């Protein structure tokens, strides 16, 4: 993700948590939640969503 979008990322925050929480938000929008799905995301699926969003901006 960082390699693909390095020129478009203006801010990146990693917030440590406990209990297996892994969530990805873009501009406040929840893109992926391990809490909702029960599994870690597929990297390509996340990149696909980010590419779609980048096309809208």
Buried (B, 14 or more C-beta within 10 A) or exposed (E): EEEBBEEEEEEEEEEEEEEEEEBBEBEEEEBBBBEEEEEEBEEEEBBEBBEEBEEEE
